[in-house]
Amino acid sequence: VQLQASGGGLVQPGGSLRLSCAASGFTFSRHTMSWFRQVPGKEREFVAGITWSGGSTYSTDSVQGRFTISRDNAKNTVYLQMTRLKPEDTAVYYCARDYREFSGYVSRTHREYEYWGQGTLVTVSS
């Protein structure tokens, strides 16, 4: 199983970025996928998740209305479109795969994700 995250970078406050996570080594279309983020000295934080079919999404309060998660099962890729970025969004962003198949539930708990990408750094600064 491999999850390859990309798309991070330096952006000014108010700007936008789109993160991508390319998956391989498993049947991508069967699993909930999520994005988490982490800053040094803090616990990994759930950002957004999407069920296997794309039928349900969930995001944490601090990013609602600004971040959108989506997936393309034909391309084995999950995306995180981030708009109106704030300095507090600065973190390493990780994509992750839920251990369950065909779950209609998006877990916010990192312990329920068994595979993780390597992370991509997002820095929001002027």
C-alpha positions in Angstrom: 0.0 0.0 0.0 1.3 3.4 -0.9 -0.2 6.9 -0.4 1.7 9.7 -2.1 0.7 13.2 -1.1 1.6 16.3 -3.1 0.6 19.9 -3.7 1.9 21.6 -0.6 3.8 24.8 -0.6 4.1 28.4 0.5 1.0 30.5 0.0 -0.1 33.9 1.3 -3.1 34.3 3.6 -6.3 34.2 1.6 -4.7 32.1 -1.1 -5.6 28.6 -2.3 -3.9 25.2 -2.7 -5.0 21.8 -3.9 -3.5 18.8 -2.3 -3.5 15.4 -4.0 -3.0 11.9 -2.7 -2.3 9.2 -5.2 -3.0 5.7 -3.9 -1.8 2.3 -5.0 -1.5 -1.3 -3.8 -5.1 -1.7 -2.7 -8.7 -1.3 -4.0 -9.0 2.4 -3.5 -12.7 2.6 -4.2 -13.5 0.4 -1.2 -12.1 2.7 1.5 -12.9 5.9 3.3 -10.0 8.4 2.8 -9.2 11.4 5.0 -6.8 14.2 5.4 -5.2 15.0 8.8 -2.7 17.7 9.7 0.0 18.1 12.3 2.2 20.9 13.7 5.2 20.3 15.8 4.3 19.6 19.4 0.7 18.9 18.8 -1.4 15.9 18.1 -2.4 14.9 14.6 -5.7 16.6 13.8 -8.5 15.4 11.5 -9.3 17.8 8.7 -11.7 16.1 6.3 -12.8 12.7 5.1 -14.8 11.1 2.3 -16.5 7.8 2.2 -15.6 5.1 -0.4 -18.2 6.2 -2.9 -17.8 9.9 -2.4 -21.4 10.0 -1.2 -20.6 11.5 2.2 -18.0 14.0 3.4 -17.1 15.4 6.8 -14.8 18.2 7.8 -13.7 19.7 11.0 -15.4 23.0 12.0 -12.3 25.2 11.5 -12.2 24.4 7.8 -15.9 24.1 6.9 -16.7 26.5 4.1 -13.0 26.8 3.1 -11.8 23.2 2.4 -13.4 20.7 0.2 -12.5 17.0 0.0 -13.2 15.0 -3.1 -12.0 11.8 -4.8 -11.7 10.3 -8.2 -11.9 6.5 -7.9 -11.0 6.0 -11.5 -7.6 7.8 -10.8 -7.2 6.3 -7.3 -6.7 9.9 -6.0 -8.2 11.9 -3.2 -8.0 15.7 -3.2 -8.2 18.5 -0.7 -9.1 21.9 -2.2 -8.1 24.6 0.3 -9.3 28.2 -0.1 -9.1 31.3 2.0 -6.1 29.9 3.8 -5.1 31.2 7.2 -1.7 31.2 9.0 -3.2 28.7 11.4 -3.7 26.2 8.6 0.1 25.9 8.5 1.0 22.2 9.1 2.1 19.0 7.5 -0.9 17.5 5.8 -1.3 13.7 5.6 -3.7 11.5 3.7 -4.8 8.3 5.3 -6.8 5.2 4.6 -9.5 3.8 6.9 -9.0 0.1 7.7 -12.6 -0.8 6.9 -14.1 -1.5 3.5 -17.4 0.0 2.3 -17.9 2.0 5.4 -20.5 4.7 5.3 -18.7 6.4 8.2 -15.9 9.0 8.3 -13.9 8.5 11.4 -12.1 11.5 13.0 -9.8 9.2 15.0 -6.4 8.6 13.6 -6.2 5.2 15.3 -8.8 3.9 12.8 -6.5 4.7 9.8 -4.0 2.0 9.1 -2.0 3.5 6.2 -0.6 7.0 5.9 1.1 9.1 3.2 4.4 10.8 3.8 2.9 14.2 4.4 3.1 17.5 2.4 4.0 20.8 4.1 1.6 23.7 3.8 2.9 27.1 4.9 0.6 30.1 5.0 2.5 33.2 5.5 2.9 36.7 4.0 
